[in-house]
């Protein structure tokens, strides 16, 4: 999309919508208990779906992927140099499955139906959340 700035005769291609993800707050309900957890994640567009956590640092934000219901994507962690947690969510934001993924793994998929998933880097910011799922509800 081309944008013409006021007071200037130059045009600039507006790419901020492509590269800048939208940050949203999600309330999720783990299948372990009746607790609700809040996760702040960046909602990705089609270009973000391709890149995911590849070539990012472990300090990056959580990423939310919305997918169509007829697809069941297989994930990989090639060129992701840190472990991360994947939460597969149904349409009611209920966690149906989770898995801790290590660098350079492939063939990661859910055996249950889901409509979105969140990639959560294992860092100090997400330490309690990762511990909650990996250690089965112990915070």
Secondary structure by P-SEA (a helix, b strand, c coil): cccccccccccccccccccbbbbbbbbbbbccccbbbbbbbbbbcaaaaacccccccccccbbbbbbccccbbbbbbccccbbbbbbbbcccccccbbbbbccccccccccccccbbbbbcccccaaaaaaaaaacccc
